[in-house]
Structure formats: structure tokens, C-alpha cells
Amino acid sequence: MSRAAVVAGYTGYIGYVPERLLAGKKVIATGMTGEVARCESAVESALAGCDTAVVSSGDAGVYGMAGLVLEILEKRGLLERIEFEVVPGIPALCAAAALLGAPLTHDFAVVSLSDLLTPWETIAARIQAAASADFVLALYNPRSKRRSGQLALALAIVRRVRGETVPVGLVRQAYRAGQETRVCPLGAFDPESVDMLSIVVVGNSMTRIAGGRMLTPRGYAEKYDL
């Protein structure tokens, strides 16, 4: 980022970049659904010889822009011409898990509830499969103003498999101003309290609430004397 001459990203995420890192740089910012346009502009900047950074929140390779940039480079036959590097970040589910306790210490699945690019029928099938296989479930893009019903539908699928008592964790604005964290049984969880700045984590059959935090045991207690 410090050596980049051009920085491209979603308008909201550009706002998280410290001003000192943007000083003197060209900024390409677009709103929601402008992903292709800004990535194409970033590729054009790189073709013009400018060091260019495309920013995402969390980790660029987890529901971020790394895949789209690489896809555009492949489509345009530029993989050998433009140097491409993904800088790892902290995925939102890892930040959320740290605040919730230890919900991801055994097998887990991650599903985005956004049906802008993936049909809802596919999303629902994945949630059903993950719930039936007893994965802890981390839900990205759980709810927005235009997609207000998917989270309730997803939790209904989980409820049929795991009942009302399975722990659910909500983290909003992880490690940012306005951070909120909540843990409760599924039966007491209110989907209306969730927005696009949130991550929802649903425990598996072994997850329990310990001191207000989520704990998914790895299995040490069954093998060792704790």
C-alpha cells in the first residue's frame, strides 16, 4: 500500500484506510455493485505502469476482490504481463471468533447469504448440508435492507437440525468503533438485530456457552484428563 500510486476499492472500505496512506495517491472508489468497474480500472492503471493496490475489508481472498482481479487478468491474457500479489489480512470470521471466544476450534463451514451472485436455492442447500454434517456455521453478508429475509430462512434450516438451544454469536463492527458482541441460544436470537456489518456464528452440537462466550471443544476432554 505504501508504494502504490493508485488505490482502488469500495467507497466504504476506502474510508477505513488511514489518510496518511492515501496521501498523494489516485483513489478509484465505487459503490456497491461497482466491483467489476473498479477492478477493470485498477488493471488499466497497472497496465499504464502504476503500482496499484485493490483493497478489501478483512482478507482480500475471502469474499474479497482478489478473485475478481485474477479472473480479469486471466480473461484479458495478462497473467504473465502484470505482477499479481495477494497480501493476507484478518478474515472477518477470525476477528468475530476472537471476540466470541472459541467457536471455530473444530470443523466449520462459511457461507455468504448474499444471493446477488449465487442463487438462494444453492445457498440454502449449502446451509442444509453444513448443518446436517454438524459443522459450526459462519454466515457472511447475513442481512441488508434489500435482503432482509434470508437470515431468518437460514436459521430456520439450522433450527430443524439443531433445535432451539444451539449457541449463536453475533459480532458487529469487529474491532471498529461501535463494536457489538452477543451470544445467546438460537431460540432467543433476533435476526432483526443483524445488518451487513455483522457476522453470525452458529455452533454445532458440541458448542456451549461458557462465561458468556462460545466454546466449541476440540475433543481434548475426551482423550486427556483436564
VOMI-621155 format. One line per field, with one value per residue (C-alpha): x, y, z; residue in three letters. Coordinates in steps of 0.02 Angstrom, whole numbers, always signed. Each point is the difference from the previous one (the first is absolute). Layout:
N
east = [X ...];
north = [Y ...];
up = [Z ...];
residu = [ALA ...];
//
This chain:
226
east = [+0 +137 +84 -161 -38 -182 -122 -166 -141 -180 -39 -39 +163 +105 -64 +88 +171 +102 +11 +190 +2 -109 +96 +62 -84 -136 -154 -125 -157 -167 -158 -84 -14 +146 +126 +34 +21 +126 +99 +6 +61 +132 +61 +11 +103 +118 +14 +49 +146 -73 +19 -183 -82 -177 -64 -133 -56 +60 +100 -3 -8 -154 -153 +116 +70 +150 -101 -80 +167 +80 -150 +14 +186 -32 -141 +108 +154 +101 +58 +178 +4 -62 +74 -140 +16 -127 +46 -83 -112 -108 -161 -158 -45 +168 -26 -176 +56 +130 -133 -124 +123 +47 -140 +108 +120 -76 -62 -103 -81 -16 -149 -47 -186 +12 -97 +61 +122 -57 -180 -89 -41 +188 +31 -141 +67 +172 -71 -101 +154 +110 -131 -30 +188 +10 +118 +9 -72 +67 -119 +65 -111 -141 -126 -22 -141 -33 +29 -92 -69 +143 +74 -165 -17 +178 -25 -163 +98 +126 -138 -79 +165 +69 -150 -22 +142 +152 +106 +4 +124 -19 +145 -28 +139 +138 +146 -77 -96 -173 +53 -139 +13 -141 -18 -165 -98 -74 -175 +39 +92 -82 +45 -65 +151 +119 +65 +135 +134 -31 +64 -111 +76 -111 +73 -3 -72 +148 +11 -48 -6 +142 +8 -99 +113 -19 +106 +11 +109 +131 -15 +143 -114 -46 +183 +90 -34 -30];
north = [+0 +124 -15 -3 +149 -52 -70 -77 -60 +7 +175 -62 -97 +143 +95 -124 +34 +124 +168 -2 -156 +85 +164 +38 -153 -14 -79 -102 -21 -74 -50 -168 -100 +102 -139 -41 +182 +39 -159 +36 +176 -72 -117 +147 +96 -147 -13 +183 -41 +58 -104 -31 -66 -68 +1 -106 -13 -151 -111 +37 -186 -34 +71 +140 +70 -115 -125 +129 +85 -167 -49 +162 -24 -177 +55 +135 -109 +108 -129 +2 +187 +72 -52 -58 -20 -30 +73 -101 +88 -50 -81 +66 -173 -9 +172 -49 -167 +85 +114 -143 -114 -162 -51 -58 -119 -149 -23 +143 +60 +177 +55 +170 +36 +126 -62 +138 -120 -170 -66 -15 -183 -37 +97 -92 -168 +42 +52 -160 -104 +90 -12 -185 -34 +88 +138 +160 +126 +176 +110 +145 +137 -57 +139 +166 +121 -85 -177 +0 -176 -118 -9 -55 -133 -60 -12 -94 -131 -15 -5 -153 -93 +70 +63 +161 -15 +2 +154 +143 +143 +170 +120 +170 +120 -114 +102 +161 +142 -59 -181 -113 -181 -114 -186 -88 -159 -8 +10 +172 +69 +145 +8 +179 +55 -48 +104 -9 +53 -160 -178 -137 -161 -151 -136 -187 -136 +13 +190 +73 +169 +19 +160 +93 -61 -135 -157 -140 -136 -82 -163 +11 -37 -168 -50 +82 +34 +187];
up = [+0 +45 -171 -101 -110 -24 +128 -53 +110 +57 +64 +175 +13 -67 +151 +114 -79 +104 -89 +9 -111 -131 -4 -175 -78 -131 +79 -101 +106 -53 +93 +19 -163 -71 +28 -182 -49 +137 -29 -186 +39 +117 -138 -121 +127 +18 -190 -3 +114 +166 +158 +42 +158 +5 +179 +84 +180 +98 -117 -188 -38 +108 -88 -56 -162 -23 -100 -114 -39 -41 -106 -100 -25 -62 -116 -78 -17 +119 +128 -66 -30 +165 +167 +116 +189 +137 +169 +139 +124 +148 -63 +81 +67 +92 +77 +50 +71 +110 +74 +25 +90 -87 -118 -146 +86 -91 -179 -68 -161 -67 -106 -69 +3 -141 -151 -115 -84 +67 -13 +167 -36 -7 +161 +91 -58 +67 +169 +9 -41 +127 +136 -34 +4 +170 -55 +98 -122 -32 -100 -103 -73 +113 -27 -91 -36 -167 +67 +165 +1 -41 +176 +76 -135 +29 +188 -27 -98 +142 +132 -80 +20 +164 +97 +100 +124 -116 +39 -124 +0 -81 -29 -78 -49 +66 +68 -64 +80 +51 +27 +64 +59 +55 +41 +32 -42 -174 +72 +74 -151 -94 -186 -4 +103 -141 -146 -134 +123 +99 +5 +72 +69 +38 +108 -32 +112 +119 +12 +168 +85 +126 +100 -131 -140 -131 +23 -127 +80 -109 +95 +124 +148 -76 -22 +145 +183 +7];
residu = [MET SER ARG ALA ALA VAL VAL ALA GLY TYR THR GLY TYR ILE GLY TYR VAL PRO GLU ARG LEU LEU ALA GLY LYS LYS VAL ILE ALA THR GLY MET THR GLY GLU VAL ALA ARG CYS GLU SER ALA VAL GLU SER ALA LEU ALA GLY CYS ASP THR ALA VAL VAL SER SER GLY ASP ALA GLY VAL TYR GLY MET ALA GLY LEU VAL LEU GLU ILE LEU GLU LYS ARG GLY LEU LEU GLU ARG ILE GLU PHE GLU VAL VAL PRO GLY ILE PRO ALA LEU CYS ALA ALA ALA ALA LEU LEU GLY ALA PRO LEU THR HIS ASP PHE ALA VAL VAL SER LEU SER ASP LEU LEU THR PRO TRP GLU THR ILE ALA ALA ARG ILE GLN ALA ALA ALA SER ALA ASP PHE VAL LEU ALA LEU TYR ASN PRO ARG SER LYS ARG ARG SER GLY GLN LEU ALA LEU ALA LEU ALA ILE VAL ARG ARG VAL ARG GLY GLU THR VAL PRO VAL GLY LEU VAL ARG GLN ALA TYR ARG ALA GLY GLN GLU THR ARG VAL CYS PRO LEU GLY ALA PHE ASP PRO GLU SER VAL ASP MET LEU SER ILE VAL VAL VAL GLY ASN SER MET THR ARG ILE ALA GLY GLY ARG MET LEU THR PRO ARG GLY TYR ALA GLU LYS TYR ASP LEU];
//
